[in-house]
């Protein structure tokens, strides 16, 4: 009964959010210098040479001008996939652009809590680093540990979590060299439009009532219920929730 009540509350929150006005986000001015700086690196130039024309055509098919791309990614441990979503900057709903296979995983279901635990984090993150000369071809760094992780994790929560190439990982999200070349170009394009906050949400599985009920005895169950409103908001609206972290380290949708 407690599970059903919690799920009902989360659903009510999502439905209320859907009925409200869409969340708006402000963007800085475009930054074409960023693209030029990235293209000074051979791997980035090669990625553009291989994928730029195809990706611009993909964006046009979805009604997105290349110079107005807003990007969002989400990943699922079960199902081993990372999705790239896009929309015209600040307007309309996000549409699915690409799905990349997670070529390797480590750890188990549940959040990352300490350095060396091998866990892929779960939660709501942003890209905060572009590495054009990565050990794993190209890589996009995440802002793990975020405020929620720091309130919940061990004294040494670890760090350096990336979406990267290759097929090996200890806590990161590898999508093969071919996959990261394409996603890296999309991320550089989005950053060049002025999108400084490129969201990446990581979930253990699709956060349906059935999947949560199946894992009701997991020690991570209450943590997963905290991810549910953010997941449902996007599922219902195809717009990004604005997430905050309360004093206890729990996520909430603003």
Buried (B, 14 or more C-beta within 10 A) or exposed (E): EEEEEBBEEBBEBBEEBBEEEBBEEEBEEBBEEBBEBBBEBEBBEEBBEBBBEEBBEBBEEBEBEBBBBBBBBBBBBEBBBBBBBBBBBBEBEBBEBBEBBBBBBBBEBBBBBEBEBEBBBBBBBBBBEBBBEBEBBBBBBBBBBBBBBEBBBEEEBBBEBBBBBBBEBBBBBBBBBBBBBBBBBBBBBBBBBBBBBBBBBBBBBEBBBEBBEEBEEBEBBEBBBBBBBBBBBBEBBBBBBBBEBEEEBBBBBE
